[in-house]
């Protein structure tokens, strides 16, 4: 094989991989939109006049990205924005079609706004860490997050600040942050936005501070918000921006995993008061190894006084727990 043949072969492999990624991206987004509408594949098939087997193959990345004509049918069946789906499919160039990108947002948001939101987020991390330091369970990762709070954002260059802000947007910002930045991008103040949505100003301010993507208000009013902010449908735009980050690949299609973590904590007491057979109180201090073991101890989990113990959304009573323990004794005896 000559050098030119080799390069041609590599180029063909790269193009095939890029096509597979493109197909997968569209298929996964189609599936996400369908599920968000609580529709089955058969229901979408009926409403779009596209066969269910074909839709299934698209969602699983086994078919090439559909033609614009088919995308129009799918968009109609989903009652979603046709142009949004065309952008997902790669037929429309976001930069040329006035699609508001993450980079455009970053450039438009004032530096003080960026710094204030990142400091507020870092303070939450600091508070969480301090709570753990005062209790018994914390980790090196908690310490790393705590030390991250010491960043002097005001001392960063513009490029460094934007890099930190991009990281914050991709990993920690919620839908309310994006709503605020998109509002700023469109030069609309909070009072104007509240008037456009026909809600009280304080209600809108609260929305920006707390809005999550599964919020009933957002699900109901996503299209109205999107039209005001020039993105057609806010929730579709928000999810598309987030999905771009999650589905970023290198040249050969290797996915870069940048996970977003939700922290869940359980309490394990390092020092515990006990009573001996004579009725006298005494204290036991556990080692780190014993604490780890207790964290996964089933008896400890089902006897948690600080939390309710649930089974299929039903809170277990003390009687239920005793029955479970008796059953476990029989099984493992």
N, C-alpha and C positions, 0 to 999 in steps of 0.2 A: 504494500500500500504506500503510495506516494504521500508526501507531506500535504499536498492539496486535497487528496482523497480523504486523508485523516481529518483535516480541518472541516471539510464538507460533511463528513460523517458526524463530527462533534456538533456542528451547527444544526444538523437535522435532529440529533438527540435532544439538544437544548430546546429547539422549537417544539418538539413533541412533548417535552416535559412542561414547557410553558402552557401549551394547549391543555394538558391534563389539569394543571393548576387552575387555569381559567374555567374549565368545565366544572371542576370541583367547587370552586368559589361560587359560581352561579347556582349550582345544584344545592349547595348548603344554604344559600341565601333564600332560594325559592322555598325550600323546606321550612326554614325559620318563619318566613312570612305566612306560609300556609298554616303552620301550627299556631301562630299568633292569632290567626283568624278562626282558630278552632275548626278547621276543615279537614276532612279526610281526603285522600287522593281521589277517591271515587266522586266525592262532592265537587272537587275542583275540576275533575274531568267533565262532569255534567255541565258545569257553569261556563267552562272555557271551550268545550267541543274539542278537547285534546285528549287522546286516549290515556287511560290510567296507567297502562304499561309503559308508555312513552314518558309520562310524568315521573314515574318511579325510576326509570333509567336515568333521567336527567338529574334527579335528586341524589342518586347514588354515583354520579360522575361517570356513568357508562355510555353517555351520549354526548356528542359535541354540543356546544352552546346553541340553543335554538335560533332560528332566523328571526328578524324583527317582526315578521307577520305572526309567527307563533308566540313570540313574547307579548305581542299586543293582545292576543287571545288569553294568555295566562294572566296578564295584568287585569284584563276585564273580569275574568273569573274570580280573581282575588280581590277585586275592587281596590286595587292599589295603583300607584302612579306609574304609568307606562315609561316615562322618561327615567325614573329611578331605576327600573329594571333594565332599561337599555344601558344605563351607565354601569350597572353591575356586570352586564354581559360584555362590556368593553366596546360597545358600538359608539358611545358618546365619550368624548374627551372631557373630563371634569373641568380642566383649566379653560378650554375653549367654549364650554357651554354654561359659564357662570355658576358652576357647581362650587359651593363654598367648601374648601378643603381645610384640613387641620392646620396646615402651614399658613394658610391665609388668616385663620383665626389667631394663631400665635403672633403674627405680625401686627394684627390690629388691636389686640388687647393691651391696654396701658401697662407699663412695667410695674407701677405701684399696685395695680390690681392683681397682677401675677404674684408679686411678692407677698401681699397680704393673704391671698388664698393659700399659698404654700406654707406660710408661717402658721396660719390657723390649723392647717392639716398636721403640721409637725408638732404643734402644741398638744393635739389629741394623742399623738404617738407618745409624747413625753408623759402625759397624764396616765396613759395606760401602763407605761413602763414603771412609773413611780408607784402605782397601785400594786404591781406585781412585786416590786422590791420590798414593799411594806408587808406583803403576804409571804408565801413560801415558795411559789413556783415562778421562775423566770428563766430565760435562756440567753445564750450568746447572741441569737438573732434579735431578741428584745433589746439587748444592749446596743447592737449595731443601729437599730432604728432610733434609739434614744440619742446616740451620738450624732446621727444624721441631723437632728434638730439644731446642732451647733453651727450649721451653715450660715455664713453671713451673706445673704442674697444681695444686699446692697453693695457688697464688695466685688461682685462678679462682673465679668464683661458681658456685653449684650448677648454674645453668642452662648456663653456659659449659662446665662439666665434663661435663655430660650430653650436650651437643652434640658435644664432642670424642669422647666415648665412643661415641656413636651412629655417628659417622663411622668410628671404629675397627672397630666391629662390622660395619658394612656393607661396608667395603673391605678390611680386613686380618685380621679374626678368622677362625680356622679352626674346624672342627667341634669340636675339643677345648675351645675357649673356650666355645662354646655349651653343650657338655655340662656344663662347670663351672658356668656361670651358671644353667642350668636346675636343676642339683643344689642350688645355693644358694637358688634360688627356692622349692624344695620343702623347704628346711631339713634337708637330708641331708648329713652329713659324709662325707669320703672313705672312712673305715673302714667306715661303714654301707653306702655304695654298693658297695664291694668285696665285702662280705658278701652283699649282695643279688644281685650278679652272680656270686657264687661264684668269685671270683678273689682273688689276693693284693693287699694294700693297695698295695704298691709298684708292682705291675702296673697298677692302676687310676690311680695318680698319674701314671705314664708315659703312660697313655692320654690323660688330660686335656692333657698337655703336647705330644703329637704327633699326636693323632687328626685324620685327614683324611676327607673324605666318601667317598673311594673305598677306604678301609681295608677289607680283607677281614673284620676283626673287626666293624666297624660294620655292614657289609652283612649279615653272618650274625646279629648280635645286636641289630639296630636295634629290632625289635618288643619284645624283653625290656626294653631300656633305656627305650623309650618308655612302657611300662606302669608302670615304676617311677617315672618322672618325669611321669606324667599327661599325656602327649601322644600316646598310642596307639602311634605308630611314630616314633621319634626322627628317622630319616633323612627321612621324609616331612615332618615338622614343620620340620626344619632347612631343607630345600630350599624349602618353601613360604614360610618367613620370608625367605629369600634372594631368591626369585622376586618377592616383593612389592616389594622394593627395586628389582630390575632392571626390573620392568614398571610403574614409577610413571609416571603421565602428568599433564599439566596438563589444564585444563578442556576443551580441544578435542582431546585425544588425542595430543598431541605427546610422543613418548617423550623423557625426560631421560636422556641417556647418561652413566652414571657408571661407567666401565670399571674392571675390576680387572686390573691388569697383573702379568704374571710376567716377571721380568727374566732375560735370557740374555746372557752376555758372551763375547766372543772376545778373545784377546790379540793386539795388534799392537805390535811393538817399535818404539820411537822411535829407538833407537840399535841398529844391527846390525853385527856383525863379519863382514867378508868377506876373501877371499884373492885377490890378483891373480895374473896369469899367472906372475909370478916367484916365487910362493909366499910373498910377504910379506903379513902381516895388516894390515888397515886398517879403520877404522870409518866408517860412514855414518850421519848423523843426518837423519831425515826431517822435512819440514815437516808442518803439520796437514793440508794438502790432500793430500799424498802418503800420509799415514796413512789418511785417509778412502778414498782410492783402493785402497790395499792391503787394507783391510777387506773390500772387495767383489771383490778379485782372486781369480779361480778358482784360479789356480796357487798362490796363498798359502793358500787354504782347504784344498785337497787335500794340501798339504804340511805341514799343522799337526803339529808334533811333540808339542804339549801335549795334543792330543785325538785320539781315534780317528776315522777317517773311515769313515762307514757308508753302505752302499747296500742298501736292502731288508733291514735288520737284520743285514747281513753286514759284518764289519770288513774293509776293503780292505787288502791287503798292498802292499808297495812295488812288487812286480811288477804288481799290478792298476792301481796309480796310474800307472805308466809306460805301460801299455797305453792307459789313458784319455787321457793327454797326447798320445800318438802319434795316437790317433783324432781328438782335437780339432784337432791340427795339420793333419791331412788334410782335415777338414771345413772349416776356416776359412782354408786356404791359398789 
